[in-house]
Each structure stands twice: as structure tokens, then as C-alpha cells.
């Protein structure tokens, strides 16, 4: 298991400019990004044992992070 945070900009470098633009101009996208960042940080802290989480809860927030990433990608590809 990698202990490297899954940053959106690293996962979708081809959308770097669009990510920046949408974070400024699209409140829905900005909220998705903020929620993703918060969950990503929480998962990273659990992986590195800074703030361990209960296994079931960690699995739930990993699924939520994946769902948020799908939603973010949908917006980046031109969806609403």
C-alpha cells in the first residue's frame, strides 16, 4: 500500500489549468475538491499512523474518496 497522498492534480495533470479555473469559478466543483482533499488527508494520516482509524470506517471513507474522484473527473471531462 502506498503512503503517498492521491492528489487530484497529480492524478489528472492534463487538467491542471481547468482544475484551477473551476476551483475559482464553480462552487460545486470547489466543494467537491475540498471534500476530496479533506478525506484524502484523513486517509493519508491513517496510512502513516499519525491518526489511525477503525478499519471499517477507513474503508468507508476510501469508497467516498473514490466516488468524489469520479465526480471530479466527470466535471473535468465537461459534465455538469
Number of C-alpha atoms within 10 A of each C-alpha: 4 8 11 10 15 17 14 18 13 11 12 12 11 10 16 14 10 14 23 12 13 16 16 11 11 11 11 14 20 18 12 18 21 13 15 23 18 13 18 22 15 19 23 19 16 17 18 12 10 10 11 14 15 8 9 9 10 17 13 10 16 16 12 16 21 13 13 18 19 12 17 21 17 12 17 17 11 7 9 10
